[in-house]
């Protein structure tokens, strides 16, 4: 088991990564959060698998868990579902000293975190991610949000968890599509910050897809270390943290244009990463060979590298609705090599459209 600290002053916390952590969550959590009433939020797929083990561990440590189960799917990440959670928190008699615990993937984590950030002006929040995507990305950093019909994650807050418990063993019940989505984020971390991680995925992809425990623990722990280092330097996304959006600006536009139904989140981000690499090649910033390496790795996951069935002009227009646009200028994270990226706000429209075509 690895314990990775996220240093944020009085909002600091540890990310625990290893196999078999669920049965120890209560004891570990009690070291940082006084036993209290806890709303355990999960979805209809994850709750039957892991909620009882987690709740038993919480009770053994003196917590009083109350289970709230929501339907699964990105379409649940709305203010309406958040309101259902508020009702559940009230039914469970949560107060300002209580906590909300997210057991599930990124949707459950984002929703629970958003509800925790806004219920009674903020209660404690704990992440127990059960998908690779949530373990390597969504559960770390404190960004919580719900979607709006006009854009993804448009309504949100920064609300750091008190602790994160990434149990590698839960990944064995994850659908292959979700494993692939998580690997896209791992690849993203390699492109923006760590060529060695990118090369590890290239060379050990077979082991990862076979759910080799050691390989999974390595990519989760290293991804968390990378994200933690960025978040520590720029918690509120005033500068450096924006590099974590590599592939996401275009990816979110694609998701929004297809009403979040045609692409998985990872699939959309994969397209966004490949298009951003193509833009970087068009700007003379990236060697074509590096863009080809990225496309080849994405292709090995069975994912598309270009948006299909969408007009490039519609995607380009949608990019300007992204919350990362500043003063009317589109800011794109572009690679200059595997392991390094820059942020540019001067990319010509022609280059963008060519990459999206």
N, C-alpha and C positions, 0 to 999 in steps of 0.2 A: 504494500500500500504506500502511495506517495501523498504527501500533504504539501500543497503549494499555497503559499501565502499571497494574498492580494493586499498590498500596503496602501491604505487610504486613510491614515490617521485614525480617528475614532470610528470610522466606518470600515475598518480592516476586517478581513475574514479569511478563512482557509478553505481551499478546495481539496476535498479528499478524493483520491482516485485509486480504485482497486477493486478486486472481486470479492463479493460477499459482504458488502458494507451495510446493506439494509438492516440486518439484525442488530447492528451496533449503532444505528443513528441516534437512538434515544440517549445512550450513555455519552456519546461524543457531543451531541447538541447541548446536553446539560452543562457542559463546561463553559458555554458561552451564552446560554439563554436559560433563565430560571424556568423550571417547569410551570406550565400554564395551560389554558385551553388552546387547542390547535385545530384549525380547520384544515383537513387533509383534502386538497383538491386534486382530482384525477379525472380521466375520461373513461368511457365505457369499455375501451380495449385494455387499458393498463390496470384499472382498479381490481378486476378479478384476479390478476396475476400477482400483484405485489402489495395491495393496500393492507391486507391483514398482517403480513409479516412486519410491515412498517409500523402499523398501529400497535401491535403487540410490543414492539421495541420501545415505542413512545410511552406506553402505559407502564412498562417495567421501570422506566426512568422517572415516573411521576407526572407525566403529561396526561391531559384529558383530550384525546383526539375525537373529532367529529368529521365524518366522511361526507364530501360533496362530490357528486359525479356528474360530469357534463358530457354531451355528445362529442364524438371525435371529429376533427377536421378543421382546416384553416377558416372555413366559413363561420365557425363559432367565435372567432376572435373579434367580437363586436361589443359595443356598449350594452346591448340587450343582454348578452351573456354575463357581462360584468355586473349588471343589475341583479341577475339571478344569484351571483355569488354574494353580493351585499345582503340579499334576503337570507341566504344560508348562513352568513356570518352572524346576523341578528338572531336567527333561530337557534344557533349554537351558543348564544349569549357571549360572544366575543366582546372583550373590552380593549382598552388601549394597551394593556399589558399582555394581550393574547398574541397569537401568531398565525400566519397562513403558510402552509407548506404545499409546494407544488410537486406532485408525483406524476411525471409524464414527460412529454416532449416539449418542443418550443412553444406551441400554442398554449398548453396548460401553464407553462412557466410565465409567459408574457401576460396572460389573463390574470393569473393569481397574483403576480407581482404588481400589476396595475391596480387590481382591487385592493391589495394590501397597502399600496402607496396612498390611496385616496380614502380608505375606510377610516373614519375617526381621525382624519388628517395624518394617517400613517401608522401601521402596526408592523411588527417584526415579520420577516419573510425568510423562508428557507427553501432552497432548491434541491430536489432529488430527481435529476434528469434521467430518463430511461431510454433515450435515443442518442445515437452518436452525434447528431446535429446539435442537440441540446447540451450534451456533455462538453463538446469542444467549442461551443459558441454561445448559444442563447442563455445558458445558465450563469455565465460569468460576465460581470461588467455593470449590472444594475440597470440596463435599459429595458423598460417594460412598457407595453403599449397594446392598443387595439387598433384594428383597421377602420378606415372610413371608406365609403363607396368611391371616393375620389382619390384614394391613395392608401398605400400600405403603411401601417405604424404611424399614422398621422396624429393620433391622440395618445399621449404617453407621458412618462416621467422617468427620472433617474431615481431608483430605489434599490440600494445595494442589499443583497441577501445577508443574513447573519452567518450562514454557512452553506456550502454546496457539497453534496455527497454523490459522486459519480460512480455508481456500482457497475463495473464492466460486465458482471454476470447478467445484468438485465438486457444487455444487447443481444443475447442469444434468442430472445423471443421477438426481436424487432424484424419487421418485414424487410426483404432485401432492398426494396425501393428506398426505405428510410436509411438503411446502411449506406447506400450510394449517395443519398442527399448529404449525409454527414461527412462522407469522404470528400465531397466538393469543398466543404469548409476547411477540412484539413489541408487540401491542396491549396486553397486560398492562403492559409497561413504560411505555407511553404513559399508561395510566390511573393508575398509581401515582405517576408521577414527571415526565412530560413531555407536556403537552397538544400541543406542536408535533409530536412524533413520532406521536401519535394522528392528528392532522390530516394528516400526511404520508401515512400509510397510507390514510386516507379518500380523499385526492385523487389518490394515485398507485397505487392498488390494481391497476389494469390493467397498469401498467408492471411492478410486482412480480410479478404472475402470469405475465407474458410473460418473466420472468427477465431483465429489464433489469439489466445489470451495475452501473451507477451507482446505481440505486435499491436494489439488494440490498446493495451495499457500505455505503450510507448507513444502512439500517435495522440491519444487523449491527453496524457500528461504534458507532452511537448506543446500541443496546441494551447492548452490552458496556460502554460508558462509564457508563451508568446502573447496571448491576449492579455494576461495579467500585466506584463511589462508595458504594454501600450496603454492600458487603462490607468495604471499607476501614474504614468507620465501625463495623461490627459483624460481625466475622468469625465468631463462634460463635453467632450468632442469639440474643443476649441481649436484644435490643430492636428496633432499627430494621430489621434484616434480615428480620424476620417479615413486612414488607410485601410481600416477594417471593413470599409464599404466597397472594397475592390469587387467588381462584378455585380454588386447589389443595386446600383443606380439603374443600370439597364435591366437587370433581373426583375426588380420591382415594377418597372414600367411594363415588362412583358406579362408579369402576373396580373397586374391591374387591367391591362387591355383584354386579357382572356378571363377576367372575373375569377381568378384564382382556381380555375377548374381544369385547365389544359396542361399545366406544368406543375411538377412538384417544386417546392421552394428551391431545393438543390438543383433541379434541372434548369430552372430559370436563372439561377446564379451562375451555373456552368456556362450557359449561353452568354451571359453578361461578361464573364471573365474572358471567354474566347474573343468576343467582340472588342472588349477593351484592349486585349493584346493585339488584335488586328489594327485598331486605331493607333496604338503605339508604334506598330510597324509602319503605318502610313505617315506618321509624324517623324519617322527616322530615328525613333528613340529606342527601339527594341530590335534585336537581330531576328530575322524571320525564323531561324532555327529554334529559338526559344518559344516563339508562338506555336510552332509546329509540335514541339514537345508537349506543350499544354494541351493542344487539340488532340494529340494522340492519346494522352492519359485520360482525358475526358471521354474520348471515343471508346476506350477500353472499359469504361463504366457503363457503356450502352446509352450514353446521353448525347443529345444534339449539341452541335457547336455553333449553330446559326438559328435565328428565329424563323420558324416555318409558319406560313399562312398569315403573316402580319405585314402590313405596309411599313417599310422603313420610315417613311415620313410621319406615320402615326406614332411610332415608337419615339422618334426624335422629339415630337411635340410633347409627348407624355413625360419625357425626361425633365422638362421644365416645371412639372408639377411636383417634382421630388423635393422633400424638405431640406435636402442638402444643397439646393440651389441658393446662391447668395447674391442679392442685389441684381437679380435677373441674369446672372452668369452661371452657366452650367459647369459644375466642378466634377471632373472625372479622375478617378485613381487609375494611373497607367503604369505598367511595368517598364522598367528600363533593363532588367535582367531577371532571371529566376532568383528571387530573394531580395529584390529591391523595387520599390515603386515611388512615384512622385504624384503630386496632385496638380492638375492643370485646369485652368479655366479659359484657355484660349484655343481650344480645338476647333478648327473650321467645320462648318456644317457638312461640307462635301466629304470630308474624311470620315465623319461619323456615319453618314448615309451609305458610303461605300462599304464600311465595315458591317453594317446591318443588312446589307443586301444579300 
